[in-house]
C-alpha cells in the first residue's frame, strides 16, 4: 500500500490498493530494474532513443515509411479485440481508408485534429508519406514528453494559435437558480449521434450513452453548471455572481452549496481516474453498431528496462469525478449527478460526466477515493484552481485556455491529489508554473481587497506551494521520485498510468511496456 503524504489541513483519505500483478506471459522479456533515459548532452539534447525503429527523423518520407513499416504498424499500434470487443484497431481502419477517394482528405483532417490538441506533429515527413499510404499516419502519433511540451508552446505562438479566441462556456441556467424549479429549466441534451464523416465508413465525434436517460443527463448537466459557475464567483464582483438556492438557502460559494447538500443527507464522493486519452475520437459503423477506433497518441517515456528497451505507453487522461446522491437520511429535495473536473480544451472546470459512450479500449483505473469532508475539500480546491488557470490564460491571452502551457489534465489533477496528501501516479507531467505563480501571487496580494475573498487566502497559499512543488518531465530529463510530495519514480508513474489490469491490455504496446518494466 502506498505511503500517505502529509498535506496540511486535510483529513486522511481512504487508500486504494493496486491489483496484484499477473505473471508475465510466456516469452515476455524478463523484467529488470527500470532506468531513466540518459541525461542530456552538453547541447541540451537527449541522446537518440533506444526503441527499435525510432531513429531521429531524417527528413525523407521514404525513410520514415520504412521505419514505420518495420515497427510501428506491427508493434506499437497492434490491437487485441478480445479485451475491447466494441472497438477496432487504428491500423486496420487506416488501411481501409487507403481505398477511399477521400483518403488524402481524411489523412489531412486527422493530422490537423491531432495538431490542434498537441501542437505541430513531431514527424511531419510521416504525414506527407501518409498522403500516399494512410496507415503511415500512425507513425506521427508517437512523441516524447519534451516534444509534447514544445508542440504546445509552438501552437500557442503560431498566428493560427494566437488567433484562437476563448470559447464561450455554454450556460443554460438563469443567473439566480433555484433547485426547486429545476423542472422548469430546459437544457440541451446530447444528440444520439454527433458524427462527422471523414471518409466512407470513418467518422469523428460522439455517440450518446443510452444507459444515461434524459432525466439523469439533465441532472448531471445542471449540477456541472452550478458547480462551475459557483467556482467562477471567486473573483467576480458581487453584482455579476451566480447564485443557487437549495431548500431555502442561497449560496454563491461552491463549498457552501456542497455543505448544504451534505447537511440535508446527501452523500458526496469523489474519485481520481486515469484512462487513455482519445484525442481523435474516431468511430466506424459496423453491423453491430458504432464502434470506437483505438487511435492513441503514444508517449516514448525515456524509461527503459534492463535490456535497454524503452517503454512506450498511450497518453493518459486524468480527471476527478464528483458524485452526489441522496443518502438514507435525506431531508428535503434530492439532488443527483456525476460531474468530472480537469484542465482541458477549451477551458478548465466541471463538466457533466458519462453523457457519451467511451470506447472500451481506453480502460479506467481509479487511484484514489474521497468521501464527505475529503470530497468537499477537493471540490473547493478544484473550483479555485479552475478560476486561477482560466484567469491566468485570459490575462496572458493564451489560446486554448493555456492548455499545455500551464499544464494538461494530468497536472491539474496531480495538484488536487498533492493537496489531498495522496500519491501522484500519472506520467508525463508537463506543468509550466510561470503563469500560475503570477496569478496566485496576484490573488494573495489582493485578498480582502476587491473581489478576491480573504477566506480563500489559505487555499491560494496551498495552491501556490503545490504549483512550485510539482515538476515537469519535459525539461530534458524525467523528474525523479520525490516521496516528500508523493511523486512516484518515472517507472512507477509509467506503470501507474496503464488503466487496465495486467493481461487485459487491448493495446499491445501497453502490455509490452508492463512486461519490460515488470
C-alpha positions, 0 to 999 in steps of 0.5 A, spaced: 500 500 500 502 506 498 505 511 503 500 517 505 503 524 504 502 529 509 498 535 506 496 540 511 489 541 513 486 535 510 483 529 513 486 522 511 483 519 505 481 512 504 487 508 500 486 504 494 490 498 493 493 496 486 491 489 483 496 484 484 500 483 478 499 477 473 505 473 471 508 475 465 506 471 459 510 466 456 516 469 452 515 476 455 522 479 456 524 478 463 523 484 467 529 488 470 530 494 474 527 500 470 532 506 468 531 513 466 533 515 459 540 518 459 541 525 461 542 530 456 548 532 452 552 538 453 547 541 447 541 540 451 539 534 447 537 527 449 541 522 446 537 518 440 532 513 443 533 506 444 526 503 441 527 499 435 525 503 429 525 510 432 531 513 429 531 521 429 527 523 423 531 524 417 527 528 413 525 523 407 518 520 407 521 514 404 525 513 410 520 514 415 515 509 411 520 504 412 521 505 419 514 505 420 513 499 416 518 495 420 515 497 427 510 501 428 504 498 424 506 491 427 508 493 434 506 499 437 499 500 434 497 492 434 490 491 437 487 485 441 479 485 440 478 480 445 479 485 451 475 491 447 470 487 443 466 494 441 472 497 438 477 496 432 484 497 431 487 504 428 491 500 423 486 496 420 481 502 419 487 506 416 488 501 411 481 501 409 481 508 408 487 507 403 481 505 398 477 511 399 477 517 394 477 521 400 483 518 403 488 524 402 482 528 405 481 524 411 489 523 412 489 531 412 483 532 417 486 527 422 493 530 422 490 537 423 485 534 429 491 531 432 495 538 431 490 542 434 490 538 441 498 537 441 501 542 437 505 541 430 506 533 429 513 531 431 514 527 424 511 531 419 515 527 413 510 521 416 504 525 414 506 527 407 508 519 406 501 518 409 498 522 403 500 516 399 499 510 404 494 512 410 496 507 415 503 511 415 499 516 419 500 512 425 507 513 425 506 521 427 502 519 433 508 517 437 512 523 441 516 524 447 514 528 453 519 534 451 516 534 444 509 534 447 511 540 451 514 544 445 508 542 440 504 546 445 508 552 446 509 552 438 501 552 437 500 557 442 505 562 438 503 560 431 498 566 428 493 560 427 494 559 435 494 566 437 488 567 433 484 562 437 479 566 441 476 563 448 470 559 447 464 561 450 462 556 456 455 554 454 450 556 460 443 554 460 441 556 467 438 563 469 443 567 473 439 566 480 437 558 480 433 555 484 433 547 485 426 547 486 424 549 479 429 545 476 423 542 472 422 548 469 429 549 466 430 546 459 437 544 457 440 541 451 441 534 451 446 530 447 444 528 440 444 520 439 449 521 434 454 527 433 458 524 427 462 527 422 464 523 416 471 523 414 471 518 409 466 512 407 465 508 413 470 513 418 467 518 422 469 523 428 465 525 434 460 522 439 455 517 440 450 518 446 450 513 452 443 510 452 444 507 459 444 515 461 436 517 460 434 524 459 432 525 466 439 523 469 443 527 463 439 533 465 441 532 472 448 531 471 448 537 466 445 542 471 449 540 477 456 541 472 453 548 471 452 550 478 458 547 480 462 551 475 459 557 475 459 557 483 467 556 482 467 562 477 464 567 483 471 567 486 473 573 483 467 576 480 464 582 483 458 581 487 453 584 482 455 579 476 455 572 481 451 566 480 447 564 485 443 557 487 438 556 492 437 549 495 431 548 500 431 555 502 438 557 502 442 561 497 449 560 496 454 563 491 460 559 494 461 552 491 463 549 498 457 552 501 452 549 496 456 542 497 455 543 505 448 544 504 447 538 500 451 534 505 447 537 511 440 535 508 443 527 507 446 527 501 452 523 500 458 526 496 464 522 493 469 523 489 474 519 485 481 520 481 481 516 474 486 515 469 484 512 462 487 513 455 486 519 452 482 519 445 484 525 442 481 523 435 475 520 437 474 516 431 468 511 430 466 506 424 459 503 423 459 496 423 453 491 423 453 491 430 453 498 431 458 504 432 464 502 434 470 506 437 477 506 433 483 505 438 487 511 435 492 513 441 497 518 441 503 514 444 508 517 449 516 514 448 517 515 456 525 515 456 524 509 461 527 503 459 528 496 462 534 492 463 535 490 456 535 497 454 528 497 451 524 503 452 517 503 454 512 506 450 505 507 453 498 511 450 497 518 453 493 518 459 487 522 461 486 524 468 480 527 471 476 527 478 469 525 478 464 528 483 458 524 485 452 526 489 446 522 491 441 522 496 443 518 502 438 514 507 437 520 511 435 525 506 431 531 508 428 535 503 429 535 495 434 530 492 439 532 488 443 527 483 449 527 478 456 525 476 460 531 474 468 530 472 473 536 473 480 537 469 484 542 465 482 541 458 480 544 451 477 549 451 477 551 458 478 548 465 472 546 470 466 541 471 463 538 466 457 533 466 460 526 466 458 519 462 453 523 457 457 519 451 459 512 450 467 511 451 470 506 447 472 500 451 479 500 449 481 506 453 480 502 460 479 506 467 483 505 473 481 509 479 487 511 484 484 514 489 477 515 493 474 521 497 468 521 501 464 527 505 469 532 508 475 529 503 470 530 497 468 537 499 475 539 500 477 537 493 471 540 490 473 547 493 480 546 491 478 544 484 473 550 483 479 555 485 484 552 481 479 552 475 478 560 476 486 561 477 488 557 470 482 560 466 484 567 469 491 566 468 490 564 460 485 570 459 490 575 462 496 572 458 491 571 452 493 564 451 489 560 446 486 554 448 485 556 455 493 555 456 492 548 455 499 545 455 502 551 457 500 551 464 499 544 464 494 538 461 489 534 465 494 530 468 497 536 472 491 539 474 489 533 477 496 531 480 495 538 484 488 536 487 491 529 489 498 533 492 493 537 496 489 531 498 496 528 501 495 522 496 500 519 491 501 522 484 501 516 479 500 519 472 506 520 467 508 525 463 507 531 467 508 537 463 506 543 468 509 550 466 508 554 473 510 561 470 503 563 469 500 560 475 505 563 480 503 570 477 496 569 478 496 566 485 501 571 487 496 576 484 490 573 488 494 573 495 496 580 494 489 582 493 485 578 498 480 582 502 481 587 497 476 587 491 473 581 489 478 576 491 475 573 498 480 573 504 477 566 506 480 563 500 487 566 502 489 559 505 487 555 499 491 560 494 497 559 499 496 551 498 495 552 491 501 556 490 506 551 494 503 545 490 504 549 483 512 550 485 512 543 488 510 539 482 515 538 476 515 537 469 518 531 465 519 535 459 525 539 461 530 534 458 530 529 463 524 525 467 523 528 474 525 523 479 521 520 485 520 525 490 516 521 496 516 528 500 510 530 495 508 523 493 511 523 486 512 516 484 519 514 480 518 515 472 517 507 472 512 507 477 508 513 474 509 509 467 506 503 470 501 507 474 498 510 468 496 503 464 488 503 466 487 496 465 489 490 469 495 486 467 493 481 461 487 485 459 491 490 455 487 491 448 493 495 446 499 491 445 504 496 446 501 497 453 502 490 455 509 490 452 511 496 456 508 492 463 512 486 461 519 490 460 518 494 466 515 488 470 
